[in-house]
Amino acid sequence: MRNILVCVVSCLLFSCSNGEYNIKDYGAVGDGTTVNTKFIQAAIDDCSDNGGGKVIIPEGIFCTGTILIKDGVNLHLADGAKLLGSDNPNDYINIDPFTDAVNQERGKCLVGIRKVSSVSITGSGSIDGSGKCFKNDYLKTVALKYGLDSKLGVYVSNRPFLVRLVDSRDIQISGVKMENAAAWSCHIFRCNNVSIDGISINSHVNKNADGIDIDSSSKVYISNCDIDTGDDAICLKTTAPEPCFDINVENCRLKTDWGAIKIGTESMGDVYNVNIKNCFLHNVRGGGIKILSADGANVHDINISDIEMDYVDMPIFIRLCKRLRSYRNVSKEDVGSIRDISISNVKATTRACNDSRVNPPSGILILGLEEKKIENVSLNNINITLPGGGLNEHKDISIPTDETRYPEFSFFGIMPAYGITARYVENLEQNNVDFRLTGSDERPETKFIEVY
């Protein structure tokens, strides 16, 4: 026994002597079935307690529940390494509970970063959330396996996020692959100075499969990412009264079954100083660019430029409404605002009529409120190709107000114009905005209602 202890201690000293902590030296087994949570966490804790360094996930498949990255730790996934989420819901912890826009309880995660600074996730390995394990049918099997409560709805509702950043600062994530999340892939909440570069996300195995959600955070830089999701690809939101500001996104490839670039829907705190450029959006089943204020947020100083869209439902959707949903036991009583929006250098092709959520599709929809108009929207160098398909009867369609409903363009149905429809907008500026039809369309190009 003494020789075994000496061997283990010697191994640990060797692995940590250069600031590197290999999780195998702590007992982790990369066989895809052993749950390694305590071993990985022990390596992270030692690394942080000793002043920081690199915790290495070596080649292999390391199953785990929630792990928490601590101050000064670089979690490094080597080539061929995979962190695999446990299929047992009880292996996850909630690091910050809240309710999202679709009334789901949220907060659990696989990799958590909470109230820390100077941490990073790097490497060419992957983080796999085992998202299919949190579907109803699979959970029935899991319940028998682990003797879980028969009320499986709670596990379906509070599915774990893949990576979650909460109340932290000075964070870098680069190179890694994020796959098969049970809910959102990467949630950044109340954080400052976050850089995400060169990662890939593929998430289609469960609902609410967002890519990167930036929530009430500041100084966030997203670049060179390849994101393919079942829900919103990159989404700015505010589920807290704190604002979301100084956000920069560039050089990303986005494919999604819903919104590619989205501000809202959760929108309690203000959103401003946002710059998004040089992105390619392809095979988007929902909107290309969505700018929304539904819960009292003042959204302003948004600049989006140099965007190419190939095969999207609706290229541009801007909506101010007054749903006024509460989050984290806080709510706003006053409607927000949308102003000072600049969208320029956009080239887009919409989906075919029989493959679009709204048939026939339209290019741009901007809807404010009678008592609170959207202000100062500038559209420059916009080129949108559409399939046509509109009938003469469509040009007289009345646009519903739906002031308190979830703000989604498809809920409004067919538009009375194939190009741009706008209502309750003040100072809408258009320069070189061109709509090209590949088929006949009996609707007019534009329909303005109380636009000044």
FENNORQUI-V439207 format. One record per residue. N is the residue number from 1. RES is the residue in one letter. PHI is phi as a letter, one per 30 degrees, with the letter a starting at -180 (none if undefined). OMEGA is omega in radians with two decimals (NA if undefined). NEAR is the number of other C-alpha atoms within 8 Angstrom. Layout:
BEGIN
n/res/phi/omega/near
N/RES/PHI/OMEGA/NEAR
N/RES/PHI/OMEGA/NEAR
END
This chain:
BEGIN
n/res/phi/omega/near
1/M/none/-3.14/4
2/R/d/3.14/5
3/N/d/3.12/6
4/I/d/3.14/7
5/L/d/3.11/8
6/V/d/-3.14/8
7/C/d/-3.13/8
8/V/d/-3.14/9
9/V/d/3.13/8
10/S/d/3.14/8
11/C/d/-3.14/9
12/L/d/3.11/11
13/L/d/3.14/8
14/F/d/-3.07/8
15/S/d/-3.07/12
16/C/c/-3.03/9
17/S/d/3.12/7
18/N/c/3.12/6
19/G/i/3.12/10
20/E/c/-3.08/12
21/Y/b/-3.12/15
22/N/d/-3.04/12
23/I/d/3.09/14
24/K/d/3.12/8
25/D/d/3.11/11
26/Y/c/3.07/11
27/G/j/-3.10/8
28/A/d/-3.12/11
29/V/b/-3.08/8
30/G/c/-3.09/11
31/D/c/3.10/9
32/G/i/-3.12/9
33/T/b/3.11/7
34/T/d/3.11/10
35/V/d/-2.96/9
36/N/c/-3.01/13
37/T/e/-3.05/11
38/K/d/3.14/6
39/F/d/3.13/11
40/I/d/-3.14/12
41/Q/d/3.12/10
42/A/d/3.11/9
43/A/d/3.12/13
44/I/d/-3.13/14
45/D/d/3.12/9
46/D/d/-3.14/8
47/C/e/-3.13/17
48/S/d/-3.12/13
49/D/d/-3.13/7
50/N/c/3.04/6
51/G/j/3.09/7
52/G/j/-3.11/12
53/G/l/-3.04/12
54/K/c/3.00/12
55/V/c/-3.01/15
56/I/c/2.93/12
57/I/c/-3.06/13
58/P/d/3.11/12
59/E/e/-3.11/10
60/G/k/3.12/10
61/I/c/-3.03/11
62/F/c/3.12/17
63/C/d/-3.11/16
64/T/a/2.90/15
65/G/c/-3.09/12
66/T/d/2.96/12
67/I/c/-3.09/11
68/L/c/3.11/10
69/I/d/-3.06/12
70/K/c/-3.10/13
71/D/e/3.00/10
72/G/i/-3.03/12
73/V/c/2.95/16
74/N/c/3.05/12
75/L/d/-3.01/13
76/H/c/3.12/11
77/L/c/-3.10/16
78/A/d/3.08/12
79/D/e/-3.12/9
80/G/i/3.12/10
81/A/c/3.07/15
82/K/b/2.90/14
83/L/c/-3.07/12
84/L/c/-3.14/13
85/G/d/3.09/12
86/S/d/3.07/12
87/D/d/3.14/8
88/N/c/-3.12/8
89/P/e/-3.13/8
90/N/d/3.09/5
91/D/d/-3.09/9
92/Y/c/3.10/12
93/I/c/3.13/9
94/N/c/-3.07/9
95/I/c/3.12/9
96/D/a/-3.04/7
97/P/d/2.99/9
98/F/a/3.09/9
99/T/c/-3.06/11
100/D/d/-3.02/11
101/A/d/3.11/8
102/V/c/3.01/5
103/N/i/3.08/6
104/Q/c/3.02/9
105/E/d/-3.07/10
106/R/b/2.99/13
107/G/k/3.13/13
108/K/d/3.12/14
109/C/a/3.05/15
110/L/d/3.09/16
111/V/c/-3.10/11
112/G/c/3.04/14
113/I/b/-3.01/13
114/R/b/3.08/12
115/K/h/3.10/7
116/V/b/3.10/11
117/S/b/3.07/11
118/S/h/3.10/10
119/V/b/-3.13/15
120/S/a/2.99/10
121/I/b/-3.05/12
122/T/b/3.04/13
123/G/j/-3.12/11
124/S/c/3.11/12
125/G/d/-3.02/12
126/S/b/3.02/13
127/I/c/-3.02/13
128/D/c/-3.03/13
129/G/d/-3.10/14
130/S/h/-3.00/13
131/G/e/-3.13/12
132/K/d/-3.12/10
133/C/d/-3.10/10
134/F/c/2.99/15
135/K/d/-3.07/10
136/N/e/-3.06/9
137/D/d/-3.12/6
138/Y/d/-3.11/10
139/L/d/3.06/11
140/K/d/3.08/9
141/T/d/3.13/8
142/V/d/-3.13/13
143/A/e/3.10/12
144/L/d/-3.09/8
145/K/d/-3.03/7
146/Y/c/-3.13/7
147/G/i/-3.10/7
148/L/d/3.04/8
149/D/e/-3.10/6
150/S/d/3.10/5
151/K/d/-3.01/5
152/L/d/-3.10/11
153/G/e/-3.13/7
154/V/d/3.12/7
155/Y/d/3.08/9
156/V/d/-3.11/10
157/S/d/-3.07/9
158/N/c/3.08/11
159/R/d/-3.09/11
160/P/d/2.93/14
161/F/d/3.13/17
162/L/d/3.12/17
163/V/b/-3.08/12
164/R/b/3.11/14
165/L/c/-3.07/13
166/V/b/3.03/13
167/D/h/-3.09/10
168/S/b/-3.10/14
169/R/b/3.08/11
170/D/h/-3.06/10
171/I/b/3.07/12
172/Q/b/3.03/12
173/I/b/-3.08/12
174/S/b/2.95/11
175/G/i/-2.96/11
176/V/d/3.05/16
177/K/c/3.05/12
178/M/c/-2.98/15
179/E/b/2.87/12
180/N/h/3.12/14
181/A/d/3.05/19
182/A/d/3.07/19
183/A/b/3.13/14
184/W/d/-3.13/15
185/S/d/-3.10/17
186/C/b/-3.12/13
187/H/c/-3.12/13
188/I/c/-3.03/13
189/F/b/3.12/12
190/R/h/3.12/12
191/C/c/-3.14/14
192/N/b/3.10/11
193/N/i/3.14/11
194/V/b/3.10/12
195/S/b/3.07/10
196/I/b/-3.02/11
197/D/b/2.97/13
198/G/i/3.09/11
199/I/c/3.01/14
200/S/b/3.12/11
201/I/b/3.03/14
202/N/b/-3.02/12
203/S/b/-3.14/16
204/H/b/-2.98/11
205/V/c/3.14/11
206/N/b/-3.11/15
207/K/d/3.11/9
208/N/h/-3.01/8
209/A/d/3.12/17
210/D/d/3.06/17
211/G/d/3.13/18
212/I/c/3.09/12
213/D/c/-3.14/13
214/I/c/-2.88/14
215/D/b/3.10/13
216/S/h/-3.09/17
217/S/b/-3.09/15
218/S/b/3.13/13
219/K/h/3.12/11
220/V/c/-3.08/13
221/Y/b/3.12/12
222/I/c/-3.10/11
223/S/b/2.97/11
224/N/h/-3.12/11
225/C/c/3.10/13
226/D/c/-2.96/11
227/I/b/-3.14/14
228/D/b/-2.97/13
229/T/b/3.06/16
230/G/d/3.09/15
231/D/b/-3.01/13
232/D/e/-3.09/16
233/A/d/3.04/17
234/I/b/-3.03/13
235/C/b/3.02/15
236/L/c/-3.10/11
237/K/a/3.08/15
238/T/b/3.07/17
239/T/c/3.08/13
240/A/b/3.12/11
241/P/d/3.14/10
242/E/d/-3.08/10
243/P/d/3.00/13
244/C/c/-3.03/17
245/F/a/-3.08/12
246/D/h/-3.13/11
247/I/c/3.13/12
248/N/b/3.11/11
249/V/b/3.12/11
250/E/a/3.04/11
251/N/h/3.12/11
252/C/c/3.02/13
253/R/c/-3.02/12
254/L/b/3.05/13
255/K/b/-3.03/13
256/T/a/3.05/18
257/D/d/3.07/12
258/W/b/-3.06/12
259/G/d/3.12/17
260/A/d/3.07/17
261/I/c/-2.99/12
262/K/b/2.95/13
263/I/c/-2.94/11
264/G/j/0.30/14
265/T/d/3.06/11
266/E/e/-2.95/12
267/S/a/3.10/15
268/M/d/3.09/17
269/G/d/-3.10/15
270/D/d/3.08/13
271/V/b/-3.10/14
272/Y/a/-3.10/13
273/N/h/-3.13/11
274/V/c/3.12/12
275/N/b/-3.13/11
276/I/b/-3.07/11
277/K/a/3.03/11
278/N/h/3.12/11
279/C/c/3.11/13
280/F/c/-3.11/12
281/L/c/-3.08/15
282/H/b/3.14/12
283/N/h/-3.12/10
284/V/c/-3.10/17
285/R/d/3.10/12
286/G/c/-3.07/13
287/G/d/3.08/17
288/G/d/3.09/16
289/I/c/3.10/11
290/K/b/3.09/13
291/I/b/-2.96/10
292/L/b/2.89/15
293/S/b/-3.06/20
294/A/b/-2.97/22
295/D/b/3.05/17
296/G/j/-3.11/16
297/A/d/2.95/14
298/N/c/-3.08/12
299/V/c/-3.07/14
300/H/a/-3.12/12
301/D/h/3.11/11
302/I/c/3.14/12
303/N/b/-3.14/11
304/I/b/-3.05/11
305/S/b/3.05/12
306/D/h/-3.12/10
307/I/c/3.03/13
308/E/c/3.14/11
309/M/b/3.11/14
310/D/b/3.08/12
311/Y/i/3.10/12
312/V/c/3.13/18
313/D/d/3.07/15
314/M/b/-3.06/14
315/P/d/-3.05/14
316/I/b/3.13/11
317/F/b/3.12/14
318/I/b/-3.02/10
319/R/b/2.98/12
320/L/c/3.10/15
321/C/b/-3.05/15
322/K/b/3.03/14
323/R/d/3.04/10
324/L/h/3.08/14
325/R/d/3.12/9
326/S/c/3.07/10
327/Y/b/3.08/12
328/R/h/3.11/8
329/N/i/3.08/5
330/V/b/3.10/8
331/S/b/3.05/10
332/K/c/-3.13/11
333/E/c/-3.07/6
334/D/c/3.09/7
335/V/d/-3.14/13
336/G/d/-3.13/14
337/S/a/2.98/14
338/I/b/-3.13/14
339/R/a/3.07/11
340/D/h/3.14/11
341/I/c/3.10/12
342/S/b/3.08/13
343/I/b/-3.04/11
344/S/b/3.07/12
345/N/h/3.14/11
346/V/c/3.03/14
347/K/b/-3.02/10
348/A/b/2.98/13
349/T/b/-3.12/11
350/T/d/3.10/16
351/R/d/3.08/12
352/A/d/-3.09/9
353/C/e/-3.06/12
354/N/d/-3.14/6
355/D/b/-3.09/7
356/S/c/3.11/12
357/R/d/3.04/9
358/V/c/-3.05/10
359/N/b/0.11/10
360/P/d/-3.12/12
361/P/d/3.04/18
362/S/b/-3.02/13
363/G/d/-3.01/14
364/I/b/3.06/11
365/L/b/3.14/12
366/I/b/-3.06/12
367/L/b/3.02/12
368/G/c/3.11/13
369/L/c/3.14/12
370/E/e/-3.11/6
371/E/d/-3.12/4
372/K/b/-3.05/9
373/K/d/2.95/13
374/I/d/-3.03/15
375/E/b/2.93/11
376/N/h/3.06/11
377/V/c/-3.12/12
378/S/c/3.10/12
379/L/c/-3.07/13
380/N/b/3.08/12
381/N/h/3.13/11
382/I/c/3.14/12
383/N/b/-3.07/12
384/I/b/3.09/14
385/T/c/-3.06/11
386/L/b/-3.08/17
387/P/d/-3.02/14
388/G/i/3.12/13
389/G/j/-3.14/11
390/G/d/-3.14/11
391/L/c/-3.13/9
392/N/e/-3.13/7
393/E/d/-3.10/6
394/H/d/-3.02/11
395/K/d/3.13/12
396/D/c/3.13/6
397/I/d/3.07/9
398/S/c/-3.11/5
399/I/d/3.11/6
400/P/d/3.13/5
401/T/d/3.08/4
402/D/h/-2.98/5
403/E/d/-3.07/8
404/T/c/-3.09/9
405/R/d/3.01/8
406/Y/e/-3.03/7
407/P/d/3.11/10
408/E/b/-3.04/6
409/F/d/-3.06/10
410/S/d/3.13/7
411/F/d/-3.11/6
412/F/d/3.08/9
413/G/i/-3.10/7
414/I/d/3.13/11
415/M/d/3.12/13
416/P/d/3.08/13
417/A/b/3.14/13
418/Y/d/-3.09/17
419/G/c/-3.11/11
420/I/b/3.00/13
421/T/c/-3.11/14
422/A/b/3.11/12
423/R/b/-3.14/12
424/Y/h/3.12/14
425/V/b/3.10/15
426/E/c/-3.14/10
427/N/i/3.04/9
428/L/c/-3.07/12
429/E/c/3.12/8
430/Q/b/3.07/8
431/N/b/3.13/7
432/N/h/3.05/7
433/V/c/-2.99/10
434/D/b/3.09/8
435/F/c/-3.11/11
436/R/c/3.14/8
437/L/c/3.03/10
438/T/c/3.08/8
439/G/b/-3.11/8
440/S/d/3.10/9
441/D/b/-3.07/11
442/E/d/3.05/9
443/R/d/3.04/12
444/P/d/3.12/11
445/E/d/-3.10/9
446/T/b/3.03/9
447/K/b/-3.13/10
448/F/c/3.10/8
449/I/b/-3.08/7
450/E/h/3.05/7
451/V/c/-3.02/11
452/Y/b/NA/6
END
